[in-house]
Every structure is written in structure tokens, then in C-alpha cells.
Amino acid sequence: MNRFIRNSGFYLILFLVVVGIVRYVSDGSEATDNPRYDQLKAALAAGNVSSVTVQFDNYAYLVTGEYKNKPADAKSNAFSSYIPATDAAINEIETASDNGGTQVTIKPMEGDSIWLSFITSMIPLVIMFILFFFLFNQAQGGGGKVMNFGKSRARLYNEEKKKITFEDVAGADEEKQELVEVVDFLKDPRKFNAVGARIPKGVLLVGPPGTGKTLLARAVAGEAGVPFFSISGSDFVEMFVGVGASRVRDLFENAKKNAPCIIFIDEIDAVGRQRGAGLGGGHDEREQTLNQLLVEMDGFGANEGIIIVAATNRPDILDPALLRPGRFDRQITVDRPDVKGREAVLKVHSRNKPLTSNVRLDTIAKRTTGFTGADLENLMNEAALLAARRNRRDISMTEVDEAIDRIIVGTEKRSRVISDREKRIVAYHEAGHTIVGYFLEHADMVHKVTIVPRGRAGGYVIMLPKEDRMLVTKQELLDKVTGLLGGRVAEELFIGEIGTGAYSDFQQATSIVRSMIVEYGMSEKLGPMQFGTAQGQVFLGRDIGHEQNYSDKIAYEIDQEMHRFITESYERCRELLQKHSREMHLIAQTLLEVETLDLEQIKELIETGSLSDTNGDGNTSGSGETPEGGEPTVDTIGGSLSLEKDNTPSTPGLGKDGDIPNSPTNGPGEDRGPNGTGGSTPTS
């Protein structure tokens, strides 16, 4: 019906335009002469006019007629002219006509039809009305027309579309079980009611981006068998005051009519931000929306049979009133999957992809530490794209290895022209990281090293911890710092000059050392104390809101301790590389020849002094298994890569997701993994 109205309006406008054009053309189709008053009298006096008709036209007389002989300057035989509406003018026309023998007919002017005049005057108004109707009809969002400001934009789940179930969710078994219980309560609440249990009013899914929070909610929609409303947190807030609160009321009104049901709010931090931290004060539209949401979730009027499922990756900025039991009874942390979880996720994303026999998902899972579910899906898709580009009908381990490198660092740049001198610097820089990682007990092991340019990097190494670890000790952190300094020390010792390739090595090392001193109390001089707090206002952000709660003298001592830590690690690294100078030259020279080495080849080189098998083009199979645990580091040289970091530890003494606490971001020359772990994505 709506389409019919729009189409009818279009044709109506088209018809009116055509009628106007035809009328304009027809009115001007016969050209008439318009002589001046004196010319008209002269023609009448000369008898060159066959007949004359005079009609009163509102404010003047209209004289029309035809020439007997068309004058040379006349447009046609017919003419029309206006004369003053006075008796003297009429007398002059009659006198001239009598002298020329022309018959004059004077008659009253015929008035236009009143209906025709009304219709003619209404045409512009009708056109304007139709245009405004189209504008209002087109200005509509997902939830209604432009005038329906207060209507909810929540979309009801369509069961006819592709159905996602819990079988499609892998690597999050515990999180899935929590939601399965909610679905079971909706399907059969009797066993829960028998023991006096009540259904949770709200479930908050918390975790880093790409871990599958929205996917879990979609699986709940596919399994629940009850109405499922989905909406984004940003859909509530508009530029008009009161719209957000009205939409919240409308959403819950619709939910009550369809109870029992589930409401899913994605990115709830857009509307659930802590109150009192915004610039709008008590009149902030977002705050009014949040107040209405709090009332609807657990206010004076209970909403029985409505379960709220929300997702966010920033739980630290949510309002405490929103997180209390009775509103969100259950908070489920959806974290990055471990090695078994990654293997399960890879199985899901490789269902419809033909893999060769040498593709081992368990090996890929061990090599992708820190990857989220979204990263793994992207990995398998990139591998499939590479296989199609090479006209293959299946996906081999070569495509998977290439896809991992593309995600971590970027596309290969073999066409980039690099001088032999720069290649030598890159080779010794990466060899320095490799030797320190191999011989130092707690340093990260180099999994792969290459001097082939990728993205904006001239070369890179991928480093993984040697073993699983949940806590990080002081010695482990110092060994990590020593490993980061290996590239600069190698340049100094074996090249004889230093370059800018160690930029982000220093950035990481400095950040780790500062965290050791000011956050983890690992300085003997300053003692087990924490310096500085990050309790600033939410809208200011972490860095601007950081508060210095110590004196300038303590700040000076912090700087001195940081300098001591870095200097001692630098000297320790220098001694280690001098001790293993033979292995250094061996790794560097081999890199200059074959360009890429994996973990098994590095071991073979150090233990035997030579390589038994490499591909002709210098590429290695990369299928060697690597240890699982912690967080991989990607060191790049000769490039500029950056990635956003998250320095909020989840538990005291343990970094977020079991990684090194406050593990720093990498800057130009070095980067970390997807979403801060396990690889890097070049940014412009």
C-alpha cells in the first residue's frame, strides 16, 4: 500500500508538470502582433484593419482584431493591444475606425469560471503538499517514520532467516552454559521453580572486541523459542530531548505484550555510561535515557518474563546502578579463547572450506595465541582468498601461513627495493632478538623471523612464551625487557652503528619497566607501593584522568629506577650476545640467504650449524609447533606500525586475559597482535 501511494504521487506530479507544459506551449503557439496605441490608431485610420473587438479586462481595454494587409514589422495578421480604460480612449478608437471604415464591436469581458480559478490557485499548494509528503515519508529510520520520534527501533528476530544455534558457537563452553540455563528457564521453568529459583532479570556479556558476544546473543535468539528483540545502545539517544526515554518505554511496552521474551542491547555503554561524568549534567539526554532504563529493568513496576541481555567491551564505564543484582544479575566474561578453544573455533570456520591433509588445526591454534574468534574467522577467510587467487581447489598450510603473516604484519612487499646495507642491519637486528630469546631462560622464544618486507615493516620476528603461565614474575619481566633490547645491542656490536629500528623495542621496554616500578612494587629502593591513580572522570579518558599522588622527589626516583632497570638489562643483553657471537653471525648470514626462518630451523642452525632443508625461494613451511601461553610479540624493523592498547589489568599481578600486566603497545618499528595480542594490523 505504501509503495502504491508513493508511485501514485510520482505519477500525479508528472501529470501536473506535463499539463502545465502543454498549457504553456498551447498558449504561446499562435504568435500575435502587439502594436502600440498610436500604431493601432494609425492602422484604424488608414483602413488597414478588417474588424476590431474591444473587451474590458479588469483594469484596461483589450483591443483585438486582424489586419487587412500585414505591416512589414508585424508578427502576424492577428493583433492585440491594451488601451486605457477611459471613455476618451474608446471614443478615439471609434473615431479612427469610422474614418477607416472599420466595424468596432464592444462587448463585456467574459469572466473565468470560479471553479477553474480555484483549481488553478490550488495547484501550487497541492504540489507543495505532495513534496512534503515524500520528504517525511523518506525520512524514516529502522523503527518508524520521521514523526515517530519516541517509537522503539528494536527489531524482532526473524526465525525464517539463517538460524544460529549454540552449536555454531565454539571456544566459549562455560559462557555458553550460562546462557543455555537462561534458555532452559524460558522453555521449562518448572524445575527451577521447584527449588525456589527465579529467572535472571539481566545478563551482561563482557569481553574484548571480536570474542563472540553478539554471536552468543544470536545463538540465544535461535534457541530460545520466544520473541527476541535486538537494539543497539546508540539507537536510544537522538538530538531531540526526551526521545531516548520515550523509546525505552515503548521498547518495554512491546516486550510486555510479547512476554516471555528477550531484549538484546548491543554496545550498551553508549547509553549506560556512568552518570555525573558527562558535560550535560542532570539535563543530559543520555542520563535521562539511562534513568528510564533503570526504572524499566527493576523499578516500582515489575516486568515479569522479560530478560535483558546486553553486550559491552567497556564495563568499567557503566553506571553502578545498572550493574547491581536485580538488573544485571549475571555478568559473563567472554574472553579470548585458549588453545583448545581456538582449535574448536577453527573447526567451525573451516566447515565449508576444503583443506589439504597437511593443514593441522591444532598447530594453527598454537600459532595464533591471542587471536579472537573474529580474528580466526578472518584468518580462514584470508587463506581461502589466497587459495582462490592461486587457482587452487583446496587450502594448504602454505596459504594458512601466509594468511597469518598478512594478519599479523601485512602483505608481503618483495618488490620493495632495499639496499644490501639495510638488509644486513635488519638481519642482525632480528638475529639479536632470536639469540636472546633462545638462550635466556624466561625470554620469549622467537617462533618466526624474516627480513622480507611486509606492510610498512622491513622485517619482523614473532615471539611466543616458552610455556604456559598465568602469573608473571619479576625475573620474567626483566628477561622480556632484555629480549626487547636484543635488536639494538646487536646493531651496536656487529654493525658498529645504531639506527631507528629499535624505536618500539624501547617503547615496550620502557612501559614494562615503568609498570614494574609504579604499579607492581618491584623496585627495592621504592618498596612495595603503587604510584599514581587512574580514577579520573569517565569522559576525560584514562590518560587525561591519570592522577599523580606522589611528590616530585618520588617522580625523580622513579625515573632513576627506570634508568637502572633498562641499563642493567642492556648490559646483560650485551654480555649474552658477545658470548654467543658465533650463533649471531650464523643466524644473520642465513637470514640474508634464505630470508625466513621458523622455530625448527632456528634450533637446527644453533645445534648443528647448518640447515638441512629449505625451499628454493627462501620460504619455509612454518608448520613447526610452538609453545602455547602468554602473549606473542611481533617485532618489526624499518616500518611504522601502531595499535591501540588496553592497560587495565583484570586482577592484581595478572594482566588482562592472562597476559603480561600493562603490556605496552608497539609503535613504529614493532607491533603486537590482533586487538593488542598475537599480531598486528598496519595503520595509516
Protein Blocks (a to p, Z undefined) as FASTA:
>chain_A
ZZmmmmmmmmmmmmmmmmmmmmmmmmmmpccddddfklmmmmmmnopafbdcdddehjac
cdddddfbdcfkbmblbdcddddddfklmmmmmmmmmmnopacdddddddddfklmmmmm
mmmmmmmmmmmmmmmmmmccfkbcfklmmpcfbdcddfkbccddfklpghilmlmmmmmm
mmmmmmmmmlmmmnopacdfbdcddddehilpmmmmmmmmmmnopacddddfklmpcfbe
hklmmmmmmmmmmmmmmpccddddehkllmmgcehiamnlmmlfklmmmmmmmmmmmpmb
dcehiacddddfblklpcfklmpghiampacddddddfklmmmmmmmmmmmpccdfklcf
klmmmmmghiafklmmmmmmmmmmmmmmnopabdcfklmmmmmmmmmnopcdfkbccdfk
lmmmmmmmmmmmmmmmmmpmkbccdfbdcfbdehjbfbdcddddfbdcfbdcfklmmmmm
mmmmmmmmmmmmmnopacfklmmmmmmmmmmmmmmmmmnopafklopadediafbcfklo
jmlmpccfbdfklmmmmmmmmmmmmmmmmmmmmmmmmmmmmmmmmmmmmmmmnopacfkl
mmmmmmnopafbdcfkopafklaccdeehjdddddehiacdddddfbdfbghiaehhiae
hiacddehiacdeehiaiacddZZ
